[in-house]
């Protein structure tokens, strides 16, 4: 897994990635003309860095709750790093009396 402090060319939302079912990989066009690629298994394991096949650029894939559910990552709850909070309202849990 690549460290979070690695300089990246861009951050791309998971929904903007394309899926190749034959290779089970997600890809996004690179400015060099090739593509950034990351496998579904890498994403499931927590990796979010996609490398270009032809140049040295890398991107970070942003996974939200829907993306994590689509990848089969369980009942994932998306966290907004800017707010440090979940993307949903807290649940009210009744306390037995």
C-alpha positions in Angstrom: 0.0 0.0 0.0 1.3 3.5 -0.9 1.5 6.1 1.8 -1.1 8.9 2.0 1.6 11.5 1.7 2.7 10.4 -1.8 2.3 13.3 -4.3 -0.5 12.5 -6.7 -1.4 14.1 -10.1 -5.1 14.3 -9.1 -7.9 12.8 -6.9 -10.6 11.1 -8.9 -14.0 10.0 -7.6 -14.7 6.3 -7.9 -17.8 7.0 -9.9 -15.6 8.6 -12.6 -13.6 5.5 -13.1 -14.4 3.0 -15.9 -14.6 -0.8 -15.1 -13.1 -3.5 -17.3 -14.9 -6.7 -16.5 -12.5 -8.9 -18.3 -9.5 -7.8 -16.1 -11.6 -6.8 -13.0 -9.8 -3.4 -13.1 -10.9 0.2 -12.9 -9.3 2.8 -15.1 -9.2 6.5 -15.9 -7.6 8.3 -18.8 -4.2 9.7 -18.2 -3.0 13.0 -19.9 -0.2 11.0 -21.5 -2.7 9.1 -23.6 -2.6 5.8 -21.6 -4.6 5.1 -18.5 -4.4 4.9 -14.7 -5.3 1.4 -13.5 -6.2 -0.2 -10.2 -7.7 -3.6 -9.6 -11.0 -4.3 -7.8 -9.0 -6.5 -5.3 -6.6 -3.6 -4.6 -9.5 -1.3 -3.9 -11.1 -3.9 -1.6 -7.9 -4.2 0.3 -7.8 -0.4 1.0 -5.4 0.7 -1.8 -6.5 3.9 -3.4 -3.5 4.8 -5.6 -3.8 4.1 -9.3 -0.7 4.1 -11.5 -0.5 5.0 -15.2 0.7 2.1 -17.4 2.9 4.4 -19.4 4.2 7.4 -17.4 5.1 8.2 -13.8 1.8 9.9 -12.9 -0.5 8.5 -10.2 -3.9 9.4 -8.9 -5.8 8.8 -5.7 -9.3 7.1 -6.1 -11.8 8.6 -3.7 -14.2 5.9 -2.3 -17.5 7.0 -0.9 -20.0 4.7 0.9 -21.8 3.7 -2.3 -18.4 2.7 -3.9 -17.5 0.6 -0.9 -20.8 -1.2 -0.9 -20.4 -1.8 -4.7 -17.0 -3.3 -4.1 -18.4 -5.5 -1.4 -16.6 -3.9 1.4 -19.4 -4.5 3.9 -21.5 -1.9 5.6 -19.0 0.8 5.0 -19.7 4.4 6.1 -18.2 7.1 4.0 -16.2 9.8 5.9 -15.8 13.3 4.7 -12.1 14.1 5.4 -12.8 17.8 5.4 -15.4 17.5 8.1 -14.2 14.5 9.8 -17.7 13.2 10.0 -19.9 10.5 8.5 -22.0 11.2 5.5 -25.2 10.5 7.4 -27.0 11.7 10.5 -26.2 9.8 13.8 -28.8 7.2 14.7 -30.8 7.7 17.9 -30.5 4.6 20.0 -33.1 4.1 22.7 -31.6 3.5 26.2 -33.5 0.8 28.2 -35.0 2.1 31.4 
